[in-house]
Amino acid sequence: MVPKKQIDLKMAVNAISDVIQNRPRPLRDFDQIYMKAGDMVMQSEYVASWADGKRLAFIGDGDSISVCAAYLRQREIVDYGPSKIMVFDFDERIVQAIKRFADKERLDHLDATLYNVLDAFPDVSRYDCFYTNPPWGAYNNGESVNVFTQRGMEAIGYEGEGLIVIADDEDLDWPKQVLGSVQNYASHSGFYVSRMAPRLHLYHLDDAPELRSCNLTISSIPGAAKSFTSEPITSPERLENFYGRSRAPRVRYVRERKRLDYGMAHEDEYELELLEEKH
Ligand SMILES: C[S@@+](CC[C@H](N)C(=O)[O-])C[C@H]1O[C@@H](n2cnc3c(N)ncnc32)[C@H](O)[C@@H]1O
């Protein structure tokens, strides 16, 4: 972990603003609920420092923390960051938006690929750490978090660290139950909780604007690493209520219809009433 030093906040916020302009609009059906801008600044600086010099896999990343972490370094706002970043997401709009931004800003270490966590994880080269902000598993006792976490563990070959961003609330029961379930799953998979930073981030979430998430860091227990195997996820109890009550997955990929400039208004959002012509 790199020691913290002051960053230029104005430059950092402006960089994050560039990334936000590039993001597709969120699809609530698949739990795409974006983190608020101030929290993205803090989170991406933290991720850049936590994964400094490491190969980092994102299991889903609608928020674009991957892009922010790479871009903060490129802009010399921080002088640390991951050596390689790969985003695995089932939404082609997100994948292509990341690729286009990486291309435009010459973020050579950043890439994205289409992947659904229900499918076996591709046997790609190993990563050192993973990051996931999954569906929060309010109606399946954290099982959707565990599915994303499993893919993260596979990405690092069960050796290294993972940063899991999930709900954390003092008054509600379900986030505590989910945190318990995820910690239990981690410990049965050869990991321990090495850090927990409570109630950090807020989201653009209309029906629960005060619901925060925490950073739950897990680390592999030395000597406990498994060899790489990965199977599709088919068990009904892991899939039921995956995206919320009675919302089991039914989509393999979200496809991009046409290339959009996400920062600009779409033609179907407005019409032009012209100045009257003079005769
Ligand atoms: C589930 S959302 C969680 C909220 C988070 N703040 C966000 O919007 O990124 C995280 C990411 O997971 C992706 N995702 C959802 N279902 C997926 C699946 N079955 N396989 C792979 N990625 C998925 C979404 O496209 C999104 O980018």
The ligand as an SDF file (V2000), in Angstrom:
LIG
                    3D

 27 29  0  0  0  0  0  0  0  0999 V2000
  -24.5690   -5.3080  -10.5510 C   0  0  0  0  0  0  0  0  0  0  0  0
  -23.9230   -3.6990  -10.7630 S   0  0  0  0  0  0  0  0  0  0  0  0
  -23.8260   -3.1800   -9.0630 C   0  0  0  0  0  0  0  0  0  0  0  0
  -23.9030   -1.7050   -8.8100 C   0  0  0  0  0  0  0  0  0  0  0  0
  -22.6650   -0.9390   -9.1410 C   0  0  0  0  0  0  0  0  0  0  0  0
  -22.6560    0.2930   -8.3870 N   0  0  0  0  0  0  0  0  0  0  0  0
  -22.6090   -0.6030  -10.6270 C   0  0  0  0  0  0  0  0  0  0  0  0
  -23.5900   -0.0620  -11.1490 O   0  0  0  0  0  0  0  0  0  0  0  0
  -21.6060   -0.8920  -11.2360 O   0  0  0  0  0  0  0  0  0  0  0  0
  -22.2290   -4.0040  -11.1670 C   0  0  0  0  0  0  0  0  0  0  0  0
  -21.9510   -4.4240  -12.5740 C   0  0  0  0  0  0  0  0  0  0  0  0
  -22.2710   -5.8260  -12.7320 O   0  0  0  0  0  0  0  0  0  0  0  0
  -22.6590   -6.0190  -14.0600 C   0  0  0  0  0  0  0  0  0  0  0  0
  -23.4290   -7.2730  -14.1070 N   0  0  0  0  0  0  0  0  0  0  0  0
  -24.7110   -7.4910  -13.7250 C   0  0  0  0  0  0  0  0  0  0  0  0
  -25.0590   -8.7660  -13.9470 N   0  0  0  0  0  0  0  0  0  0  0  0
  -23.9720   -9.3800  -14.4780 C   0  0  0  0  0  0  0  0  0  0  0  0
  -23.7130  -10.7010  -14.9190 C   0  0  0  0  0  0  0  0  0  0  0  0
  -24.6420  -11.6430  -14.8460 N   0  0  0  0  0  0  0  0  0  0  0  0
  -22.4850  -10.9740  -15.3990 N   0  0  0  0  0  0  0  0  0  0  0  0
  -21.5350   -9.9940  -15.4700 C   0  0  0  0  0  0  0  0  0  0  0  0
  -21.7220   -8.7360  -15.0910 N   0  0  0  0  0  0  0  0  0  0  0  0
  -22.9240   -8.4210  -14.5920 C   0  0  0  0  0  0  0  0  0  0  0  0
  -23.4680   -4.7820  -14.4090 C   0  0  0  0  0  0  0  0  0  0  0  0
  -23.5060   -4.5890  -15.8140 O   0  0  0  0  0  0  0  0  0  0  0  0
  -22.7030   -3.6990  -13.6770 C   0  0  0  0  0  0  0  0  0  0  0  0
  -21.7550   -3.1000  -14.5150 O   0  0  0  0  0  0  0  0  0  0  0  0
  1  2  1  0
  2  3  1  0
  2 10  1  0
  3  4  1  0
  4  5  1  0
  5  6  1  0
  5  7  1  0
  7  8  2  0
  7  9  1  0
 10 11  1  0
 11 12  1  0
 11 26  1  0
 12 13  1  0
 13 14  1  0
 13 24  1  0
 14 15  1  0
 14 23  1  0
 15 16  2  0
 16 17  1  0
 17 18  1  0
 17 23  2  0
 18 19  1  0
 18 20  2  0
 20 21  1  0
 21 22  2  0
 22 23  1  0
 24 25  1  0
 24 26  1  0
 26 27  1  0
M  CHG  2   2   1   9  -1
M  END
$$$$
